[in-house]
């Protein structure tokens, strides 16, 4: 394939590494699209569009920073273990947010939605960052071009998922389960634990499935409590109004 003038601007090795970074991001950005779609689901339509753009852009900026300081990040003990626990909590939070009755207690502003996504993306991006850091080898231009290409993909995919969630609530269950599984995977693959815990494949998959189911169960319990509290508050307000009358 002839790429014309580009071969005189960038060496073939640069273009090959750029292609590898793009492929890595396209493969690993699906989870981020699910996360962003759930985070902005209850925003007004005008803010939802901004949430897609700013959320995806902020996530890419975060990955660039993490890639540049990857050695320091990896030196922190138990970072994947802690990140997995945080991701489980965020998965429950986003599940509750995805249904009527839970959105008023959860992210209702653009900044809140972006904050939720960045915290979760910080915990989810380690594998992506490690892979990209290995390919880029400190080349800032290569890093910026490669990660920047994932923004349109995340925006388009998250927008599509958000529309589908409005029609098919089962997607909220699937998205929360995926995030729960990722949290479990992060915990069992933490370098601090792997020398001491060697789980067979079936036990690892079972733990991941348990965490995925646990996220949904915890989300449903939290949602019922929120709805029950709202109904109790409404009935109390009505009773007070009748007494005053």
KEBA-237107 format. One line per field, with one value per residue: residue number from 1; x, y, z of N, C-alpha, C in turn. Coordinates in steps of 0.001 Angstrom, whole numbers, plus 500000, padded with zeros to 6 digits. Example, Ala and Ser with C-alpha at 12.3 -4.5 7.8 and 13.67 -1.06 7.14 Angstrom:
REM residues 2
k	(1 2)
n.x	(513190 512850)
n.y	(494310 497750)
n.z	(507800 507080)
ca.x	(512300 513670)
ca.y	(495500 498940)
ca.z	(507800 507140)
c.x	(513200 512900)
c.y	(496700 500030)
c.z	(507800 507870)
REM end
This chain:
REM residues 245
k	(1 2 3 4 5 6 7 8 9 10 11 12 13 14 15 16 17 18 19 20 21 22 23 24 25 26 27 28 29 30 31 32 33 34 35 36 37 38 39 40 41 42 43 44 45 46 47 48 49 50 51 52 53 54 55 56 57 58 59 60 61 62 63 64 65 66 67 68 69 70 71 72 73 74 75 76 77 78 79 80 81 82 83 84 85 86 87 88 89 90 91 92 93 94 95 96 97 98 99 100 101 102 103 104 105 106 107 108 109 110 111 112 113 114 115 116 117 118 119 120 121 122 123 124 125 126 127 128 129 130 131 132 133 134 135 136 137 138 139 140 141 142 143 144 145 146 147 148 149 150 151 152 153 154 155 156 157 158 159 160 161 162 163 164 165 166 167 168 169 170 171 172 173 174 175 176 177 178 179 180 181 182 183 184 185 186 187 188 189 190 191 192 193 194 195 196 197 198 199 200 201 202 203 204 205 206 207 208 209 210 211 212 213 214 215 216 217 218 219 220 221 222 223 224 225 226 227 228 229 230 231 232 233 234 235 236 237 238 239 240 241 242 243 244 245)
n.x	(500850 500646 501426 501994 503096 503414 505331 507689 507586 507202 509020 508882 508800 507707 505109 504191 504255 502393 500066 499810 499271 496821 495217 495343 493982 491444 490577 490557 488940 486259 485144 485395 483605 481177 481221 481185 478732 476917 477489 476631 473989 471589 471775 470634 469671 471283 473488 474339 475567 477794 478949 479773 481843 483631 484066 485277 487525 488800 489377 491248 493284 493955 495015 497270 498831 499152 500597 502989 504011 504246 506048 506237 503571 503177 504794 503422 502179 499666 497922 496269 494592 493271 492152 490405 488504 487437 486340 484270 482550 481903 480622 478268 477168 476739 474911 472664 472178 471260 468522 465072 464375 466763 468436 468216 469586 472092 474644 473891 474774 476980 479698 479740 479199 481447 483430 482835 483347 486099 487313 486682 487823 490464 491108 490639 492389 494970 496057 495792 497391 499904 500374 500362 502446 504591 504708 504956 507312 508177 507866 506419 504869 503995 502478 500445 499142 498309 496621 494785 493226 491336 489281 487056 485952 485152 483277 481289 480520 479706 477597 475792 475322 474141 471701 470567 470295 468198 466073 466330 466575 467972 470545 471784 472097 473891 476093 476811 477491 479716 481536 481754 482958 485412 486469 486861 488735 490911 491579 492380 494600 496525 499895 500914 499423 499522 501908 501241 498677 497415 495158 493163 491865 489035 488250 489001 487386 484959 485032 485047 482536 480960 481449 480403 477686 477249 477501 475195 473206 473729 473277 470528 469433 470249 468895 466203 466088 466523 464281 462270 462843 462320 459563 458625 459319 457702 455127 455184 455372 452902 451173 451757 450890 448129 447484 448058 446135)
n.y	(498804 502148 505042 507559 510951 510689 508815 510135 511932 510559 507796 504302 502609 504263 504685 502062 501491 503409 502410 500064 501107 502360 500130 498730 500541 500623 498042 497915 500002 499539 498929 501406 502883 501737 502464 505323 505716 504819 506620 509128 508841 509916 512597 515793 516072 518011 518368 515766 515251 516923 515642 513196 514081 515614 513740 511534 512846 513735 511278 510226 512135 511600 509035 509584 511055 509079 507187 508501 508540 505940 504192 505124 504803 502036 501292 501630 499881 497325 498641 497761 496059 497810 499468 497696 497235 499811 500067 498179 499406 501729 500550 499595 502058 503263 501460 501888 504504 504132 503608 504724 506731 506345 508169 510767 510775 510309 510973 514023 516191 517593 517761 515982 513550 513310 513218 510789 509026 509460 508603 505879 505189 505611 503431 501383 501627 500645 498281 498986 501286 500216 498592 500511 502165 500450 500215 502872 503799 506137 508125 511101 512318 510116 508888 510823 510965 508300 507735 509770 509012 507316 508775 509613 507048 506170 508163 507795 505091 505113 506921 505479 503257 504553 505424 502932 501945 503459 502280 499531 498282 496048 496222 497841 496124 494322 496002 496818 494334 493687 495677 494920 492399 493189 494603 492493 490988 492737 492726 490036 489822 491429 492302 492064 490080 487823 486200 484758 483801 481487 480953 478454 478321 477972 478748 481413 482488 481929 483607 486087 485998 485903 488429 490038 489329 490108 492892 493604 492648 494194 496684 496572 496312 498748 500501 499887 500733 503487 504242 503462 505203 507661 507421 507197 509705 511296 510444 511212 513964 514485 513710 515601 517847 517369 517420 520071 521327)
n.z	(500000 499070 500717 499951 500360 503121 503760 503558 505594 508018 509339 508327 510548 512513 511508 511583 514344 515140 513945 515432 518016 517519 516903 519342 520993 519782 520273 523075 523851 524005 526529 527753 526265 527051 529745 529581 528277 530244 532273 531362 530892 532097 531736 530427 526911 525492 527194 527277 524814 525034 527179 526038 524319 525990 528009 526664 525612 527974 529128 527318 527611 530246 529971 528451 530263 532244 530792 530384 532938 533692 534950 537577 538349 538216 540276 542590 545300 545196 543415 541339 542713 544500 542573 541290 543299 543581 541033 541112 542942 541485 539319 540504 541239 538729 537688 539334 538618 536071 535954 536243 539069 540312 539173 540170 542520 541749 539287 538047 536742 534252 535029 537191 535904 534209 536153 537450 535334 534853 537235 537214 534747 535281 536856 535080 532954 533088 531852 529151 529106 529761 527511 525431 526265 525951 523176 522230 523425 524730 522798 522269 520225 518743 520705 521201 518685 518343 520613 520329 518176 519204 520290 518508 518057 520636 521270 519263 519701 522413 522261 520666 522338 524513 523429 522882 525460 526399 525111 525523 528492 529404 528532 530350 532516 531336 530808 533439 534505 532933 533738 536414 536119 535032 537202 539025 537599 537581 540303 540868 539293 540316 540837 543427 544614 542948 543307 545580 545350 543303 541136 539586 536209 536108 538674 538729 536678 537844 540097 538827 537584 539865 541000 538967 539081 541706 541569 540120 541877 544214 543104 542474 545042 546192 544496 545045 547694 547406 545872 547653 549790 548579 548071 550675 551657 550054 550848 553514 553229 552008 554080 556051 554734 554621 557334 558003 556500)
ca.x	(500000 501418 500837 502350 504057 503608 506535 508818 507445 507399 509616 507959 508655 506783 503761 503824 503942 501145 498991 499662 498607 495422 494537 495219 492929 490141 490198 490368 488082 484855 484724 485264 482359 480101 481312 480744 477296 476180 477731 475914 472650 470488 471983 469788 470243 472356 474654 474798 476519 479035 479535 480481 483068 484545 484420 486252 488757 489452 489908 492470 494304 494378 495866 498556 499572 499525 501627 504246 504519 503852 506958 505831 502256 503316 505537 502511 501699 498233 497126 495209 493648 492444 491387 489310 487467 486790 485542 483045 481682 481409 479680 476991 476694 476229 473711 471567 471930 470675 467082 464264 464373 468136 469214 468206 470551 473398 475200 472862 475426 478041 480941 479630 479315 482840 484212 482609 484021 487548 487728 486609 488773 491783 491315 490505 493285 496343 496504 495921 498544 501112 500562 500698 503774 505566 504807 505392 508692 508491 507663 505228 504052 503362 501485 499320 498413 497679 495514 493777 492332 490287 488207 485832 485378 484471 482111 480254 480042 478979 476325 474916 474927 473231 470377 470044 469898 466875 465070 466507 467244 468820 471920 472331 472545 475086 477192 477232 478150 481039 482390 482016 483944 486704 486970 487357 489946 491994 491977 493081 495840 497441 501215 501163 498716 499785 502880 500686 497391 497432 493826 492908 491041 487610 488041 489104 486164 483864 485117 484625 481079 480375 481507 479451 476350 477181 477259 473775 472416 473910 472614 469072 469111 470404 467828 464959 466160 466345 462879 461488 463057 461602 458124 458371 459388 456514 453958 455318 455023 451458 450514 451920 450020 446746 447326 448025 444838)
ca.y	(500000 503376 506094 508848 511823 510352 508017 511049 512676 509619 506521 503169 502089 505159 504394 500730 501627 504169 501469 499165 501840 502542 498836 498468 501394 500206 496801 498115 501154 499140 499079 502834 503335 501304 503303 506679 505682 504703 507799 510322 508413 510733 514020 516344 515791 518925 518059 514408 515348 517469 514606 512256 514692 515940 512518 510783 513630 513710 509929 510110 512961 510860 507924 510141 511362 507814 506531 509217 508276 504559 503537 505505 504226 500599 501071 501742 498536 497008 499620 497069 495549 498942 499912 496758 497489 501076 499834 497497 500434 502595 499764 499646 503440 503491 500636 502617 505693 503787 503353 505792 506687 506383 509232 512000 510639 510056 512043 514813 517296 517200 517571 514755 512414 513211 512795 509349 508299 509547 507747 504493 504997 505542 502060 500434 501928 500213 497356 499769 502170 499396 498188 501689 502614 499560 500489 504251 503914 507512 509064 511878 512506 508827 508685 511734 510557 506999 507813 510703 508343 506562 509668 509455 505717 506132 509044 507157 503868 505443 507521 504397 502481 505355 505356 501579 501796 504062 501355 498166 498361 494888 496623 498372 494943 493789 496932 496733 493037 493775 496461 494086 491381 493856 494867 491232 490626 493587 492315 488747 489920 492373 491672 491791 488862 486674 485220 484012 483216 480936 480402 477789 479130 477913 479526 482832 482854 481902 484825 487197 485902 486255 489888 490609 489151 490909 494290 493739 492466 495382 497793 496442 496612 500197 501173 499719 501594 504875 504427 503394 506434 508739 507243 507510 511158 511864 510173 512054 515324 514555 513634 516894 518798 517115 517866 521531 521746)
ca.z	(500000 498965 501536 499379 501049 504531 503982 503663 506841 509120 508932 508331 511912 513213 511028 512070 515770 515230 513627 516581 519098 517119 517041 520782 521544 519262 520947 524511 524149 524123 527928 528034 525642 527956 530944 529263 527983 531502 533105 530877 530463 532596 531473 529362 525586 525106 528017 526972 523702 525585 528022 525173 523807 527079 528717 525867 525551 529285 529337 526518 528272 531435 529543 528032 531488 532885 529996 530595 534294 533929 535891 538924 538619 538458 541513 543726 545666 545243 542686 540605 543710 544919 541414 541067 544306 543203 539835 541534 543539 540415 538526 541232 541155 537378 537532 539984 537808 534788 536020 536849 540523 540797 538558 540948 543601 541171 538481 537384 536062 533335 535773 537979 534987 533783 537319 537624 534272 535000 538352 536748 533658 535895 537326 533976 531846 533317 530813 527932 529254 529692 526118 524633 526680 525344 521742 521973 523898 525091 521689 522606 519025 518470 521758 520981 517477 518546 521565 519818 517227 519896 520723 517697 518250 521933 521195 518446 520340 523641 521860 520228 523516 525331 522798 523054 526863 526558 524565 526032 529805 529649 528238 531603 533259 530672 531037 534840 534687 532306 534632 537581 535743 534891 538547 539578 536865 538070 541652 540895 538525 540957 541039 544838 545003 542077 543830 546709 544969 541951 540921 538308 535311 536447 539900 538362 535954 538809 540907 537971 537435 541161 541140 538013 539661 542924 541187 539770 543098 545052 542429 542636 546445 546379 543757 545810 548881 546981 545488 548883 550556 547893 548297 552080 551806 549417 551688 554710 552830 551795 555392 556699 554047 555027 558722 558003 555964)
c.x	(500881 500730 501340 503342 504322 504902 507782 508773 507753 508076 508599 507751 507681 505350 503287 503453 502634 499952 498746 498935 497131 494638 494327 494070 491550 489652 489801 489446 486612 484329 484540 483991 481156 480055 480772 479249 476472 476324 476887 474452 471543 470745 470982 470457 471394 473633 475200 475819 477860 479740 480310 481839 484077 484988 485473 487578 489521 490063 491204 493599 494851 495318 497239 499423 500047 500648 502984 504856 504279 504761 506564 504498 502375 504053 504646 501965 500174 497373 495998 494161 492703 491578 490212 488170 486702 485883 484246 482052 481082 480405 478300 476366 476071 474987 472506 471177 471155 469175 466347 464198 465765 468913 469269 469237 471973 473835 474103 473460 476551 479335 480905 479805 480760 483715 484072 483385 485538 488052 487736 487645 490200 492094 491319 491638 494677 496859 496725 497176 499850 501413 501014 502093 504861 505774 505407 506837 509092 508317 506345 504308 503303 502245 500244 498485 497655 496481 494411 492788 491194 489110 486956 485158 484582 483207 480974 479658 479234 477645 475318 474422 473936 471817 469751 469596 468520 465780 465134 467281 468155 470284 472582 472855 473853 476290 477716 477968 479557 482000 482724 483052 485336 487319 487551 488660 491140 492496 492812 494385 496808 498773 501525 500555 499130 500860 502307 499384 497474 496105 493764 491913 489576 487307 488092 487844 484960 483846 484657 483108 480374 480364 480533 478029 476178 476921 475781 472897 472512 473223 471110 468644 469193 469281 466504 464944 465934 464896 461987 461625 462313 460103 457759 458377 458160 455276 453990 454935 453538 450711 450603 451012 448571 446493 447216 446699 443739)
c.y	(501240 504475 507471 509622 511445 509585 508890 511849 511787 508354 505393 502627 502939 504838 503027 500778 502389 503262 500517 499845 502030 501249 498498 499265 501001 498949 497062 499272 500788 499306 500541 503399 502953 502199 504702 506721 505612 505966 508997 510028 509366 512225 514506 516143 516709 518664 516668 514428 515895 516433 513585 512817 514932 514692 511712 511523 513604 512343 509724 510922 512255 509724 508421 510428 510079 507115 507181 508922 506823 503870 503847 504874 502752 500306 501138 500355 498452 497976 498946 496500 496658 499436 499003 496965 498765 500871 499101 498495 501330 501849 499751 501028 503718 502651 501359 503826 505364 503603 504536 505630 506735 507566 510498 511961 510492 511238 512768 515994 516760 516905 516298 513528 512216 512738 511294 508557 508307 508655 506286 504224 504896 504121 501052 500530 501334 499290 498085 500628 501393 499007 499361 502194 501748 499834 501863 504493 505368 508532 509809 512023 511231 508557 509541 511314 509257 507059 508737 510052 507603 507440 509524 508108 505648 506979 508371 505948 504162 506098 506470 503579 503241 505332 503980 501335 502388 503093 499981 498208 497172 495226 497206 497223 494408 494685 496873 495423 493047 494553 495673 493015 491989 494169 493622 490816 491450 493112 491038 488782 490938 491675 491346 490452 487637 485721 484317 483292 482769 480222 479646 478596 479140 478728 481020 483290 482863 483143 486038 487195 486293 487769 490568 490506 489994 492378 494513 493617 493696 496594 497756 496764 498115 500960 501077 500608 503054 505160 504397 504649 507604 508640 507583 509016 511821 511660 511008 513490 515494 514540 514967 517947 518626 517603 519389 522054 521548)
c.z	(500000 499755 501129 500223 502496 504768 504068 504965 508035 508589 509038 509738 512730 512817 511515 513548 515973 514958 514792 517736 518785 517318 518514 521370 521052 519965 522398 524861 524284 525539 528300 527431 526504 529185 530689 529000 529263 532351 532678 530567 530886 532474 530430 528009 525196 525904 527723 525845 524183 526455 527211 524764 524928 527834 527979 525801 526862 529567 528564 527149 529511 531057 529104 529253 532163 532131 530224 531968 534686 534944 537329 539310 538974 539757 542745 544068 545636 544427 541908 541551 544159 543770 541117 542040 543974 541999 540165 542120 542459 539545 539181 541100 539784 537102 538119 539152 536535 534785 536635 538358 541104 540281 539384 542078 543063 540320 537727 536655 535191 534088 536610 537098 534550 534940 537554 536588 534464 536131 537914 535668 534189 536340 536181 532963 531985 532222 529492 527978 529135 528248 525258 524981 526049 523872 521485 522386 524142 523990 521903 521403 518679 519464 521521 519778 517703 519468 521072 518872 517913 520303 519858 517904 519545 521898 520430 519162 521597 523329 521432 521416 524385 524761 522982 524490 527121 526120 525218 527357 530108 529401 529481 532462 532667 530937 532461 535108 534094 533194 535901 537298 535614 536256 539192 538911 537340 539430 541634 540114 539119 541235 542492 545249 544200 542608 544918 546358 543515 541709 539599 537493 535737 537705 539609 537648 536890 539681 540100 537787 538727 541364 540185 538549 540919 542650 540892 541012 544002 544433 542597 544071 546702 545694 544506 547047 548516 546635 546723 549722 549923 548147 549735 552312 551209 550285 552962 554406 552615 553125 556123 556067 554455 556449 558787 557482 557002)
REM end
